Amino acid sequence: MAVATGSAPARAEPGVARTTAPSLLARLLLGAALALGIALSLIALAVDRGFRGAAESALKERLESVVFLILSTIDLDEQGLPIVADSLAEPRLDQPGSGLHAGAMTPHGQWSSPSLVGVTQPPRARLLDRGEELFRGPDLDGTWYVYAIGLGWEQPDGDIVDLTIWAAEDPGRFQGTVAGFRGDLWRWMILSALLVIVAQLVILLLLLKPLTRVAQEVAEIEAGRRDALEHAYPRELQPLTANLNALLATERDNASHYRRALADLAHALKTPLAVMRARLEGENASGAGELSAAVDDMDLLLRRQLERAARSTRRTLNKPVEVLPVLRRLADSLARLYADRGLQVEVQGDEALTVRVDARDLMELCGNLMDNAAKYGQGKLRASVRRGRHGTRQYGVKILIEDDGPGIEPERFGVLLARGVRGDERREGQGLGLAIAQELVEAYAGTLDLIPSELGGTAIRVSLPPR
Amino acid sequence: MRILVIEDEEALRELLGRALKREGFATDLAADGTDGLHYATEYPVDLAIIDLGLPGHSGMEILREVRKRGLKYPVLVLTARSDWQDKVEALELGADDYVTKPFRLEELMARVNALLRRSAGHASPEVQFGPLHVNLSSQDVRLDDQLLELTSFEYKVLSYFALHPDRVVSKMELNEHLYDEDADPDSNVIEVIIGRLRKKLDPNGDWQPIETLRGRGYRFRAGQG
């Protein structure tokens, strides 16, 4: 039966909290592409309208010139019928199916250009009032651009006859020109958009490069490969990087100052306690026993509080620490300390396994557990480290400390680790080391549990999450 | 045996000195790291008790220097911090054991005796030389199972021999290791003590455990008897 403790379930699994927000590059590119799309569309629309208007004006002028060409050659006979020269200066008017037509009409009859021969749906014309001018696009059923003017023609007899001269052109030609222009326009717009997007991508990558480098350097700091952001960053980023470096340095300095202060405090408080205890040992006076017990209590309290205080020096970014060398150093130290008892320590595991735990905390955690195993075992101790598992995937690191002692009953282990039993109330040899180990494991969101050991005694299994 | 105590807290240093003397050890007391380093490297020392937090040179520096100079006597470290990091560092530098303050004198003495014994290659506090049994912990000396009455100084000499058997020990060495720094021993005293010890250890004269080597000193013959 395994008795487990720890607060891992209460915490979110590291990594899960990281949402997959779109990257800055994606956001900027998307935003720029949208703005670019809208801007280019509006420009294209304006250019298209401008071109269409200009093309229509040109068409109107062309038709106007045809009308004036007719006007320059027209005459009316006595019946008021229009007479136009056989050969006109505009050859398209003589060419059937050319798409350019002209005509003239009076209340007495009309004339139309030879180009209209064979046209099934000729432009519809009506007699305009004198001085009236008309230009219209393809009509509802028709397919012509028409320009016409209405005027009065004075006959030799002094009569004034209403005359309307018109010119029409097949819109196919006009529409072809517009469509050709539109095709060119959009091709160039898309090409420009692509070029602008590529340029933007290059610019964005250049702009984001320092930020990418910051992230990379922070990752390296986290991995313990560097202590500060060292690259020469652009002026705009320098306040950020300088402050980050200052923060890291302050944290580092604070941690070491704090540790030194704690060491001094421990020395300053414990040495007088040592004097008191040593003096009391020689005393037989009444009350010496009580005072001695009080010294013990003060010592224990002091130890607990100093250990807690030491743990608050933990840094935000812990370098990964290789576990096996720590276990080996402890094994050598314990073998030296317990040389009289011929302690045999075996250390096993994967050389490359690391944990992101303060190096001192890891030493403290394993030291307490291994020392307990050495104390309560019969002379054999095994410390091993392997990769942990979470379901079917690898997750964190497991450290196993085993002894060949009589073992701890699961119930007693549960009591020792039960919440509500303050570490301060425990006495040395009654799980103080275990309590320290437990607190450390919990501080790193790990778990500590008890399983039977292959060596015959107890195995304490520490599971530490990846971060 | 001569024990060096390097501790800056005067009261504790004096207490340790007195307790060690009561146990029959000669002591040198140093109040800071500078004096401590001098004693530790220049004086004959059988065991050193070094506090880690010292003014002048730290306990770790003294330890490093002692081992660097090839001095192999056991070192017991006194530390106020109970961190494993500190303990492991001290042990890696060559300390043999550590005691966390505040400690019990009794426990400290047991550790001192165990270290002295271990450094002489004895796993158990009970050492046997022929018919002679010396318990380095309880300081009982038995010859053929009979408890021997020894004076404090006789025991000091015998325990020194017991921890350095089959080795030539000069009178000077005995003086150095058995007397305090400020004592002014008369060289005849050693001869008188050796004479008394011979009578007590070998009343019939058939074992002769202490050999005199003229002009060189004495040799305790562990294998005989």
Interface residues (C-beta under 8 A of the other chain):
Chain A: L262 A263 D264 A266 H267 L269 K270 T271 P272 L273 A274 V275 M276 R277 A278 R279 E281 V295 D299 R303 L306 E307 A310 R329 L330 D332 S333 R336 L337 A339 D340 A359 R360 M363 E364 C366 G367 N368 D371
Chain B: E9 A11 L12 L15 L16 A19 D51 G53 L78 A80 R81 S82 D83 W84 Q85 K87 V88 L91 E92 D96 D97 Y98 T100 K101 P102 F103 R104 L105 E106 A114 R118 A123
